[in-house]
């Protein structure tokens, strides 16, 4: 049994106190995921771990999500069950308590894979996941939004730079006692994105992938690059090819860097034997993994 999480790849130019807050949140997400796996399944574990990070306000997901160019907050999330090979996702949805939990409802209660916008909100209303929009706004984020807007007006479009502001996408992968794998990813997208923009997090094979007997992966970074790279599915293919989870994630990050440059992506993964691995081409990536009695986190 193992749970691995990430809180995003980026510059992470933050103070020591904030770093400790990030690490504490990662540790909490892992601990909650382990408990969920012990009580239930790998699928339960990734939902609980990601939901913990969404609710923390520390990362660019859930209550910590970034602002779009219109000042709105639009959430993306996806989840995949490696046992059934089913996936569910939501995109560009506003005002929901947990985008990743809503993604699970898409997988389990509908015949679809991705619901977007008002359609996703309609499902959220049916399952009791609507939240007041004002709860996603803070004075700190308002200030940063104005700073980013000013940089954009000066011609310094901060598409990569903004990854340093509040962290990035969050994600989790897990292996349970029965050998089942699962993966989940959630994000607020990039600062100043166009309303309705959909990133990689809801796209199976791009932002996440899980397959029993093979592995589970969750990606982070610039969504457009991850979509075009189909990062997680390619990591799955590399794992089958090499038989080594570390080589698999390192290979896909290297390949992506060669095409799109550095400062673009990160990925975590575990194989069917429970070996964790991560790779990134950014300055840093918030990540960690744990099993009963042992937890590791770093930034």
Order of alpha helices (4+ residues) and beta strands (2+ residues): beta-alpha-alpha-beta-beta-alpha-beta-alpha-alpha-beta-beta-beta-beta-alpha-alpha-alpha-beta-beta-beta-beta
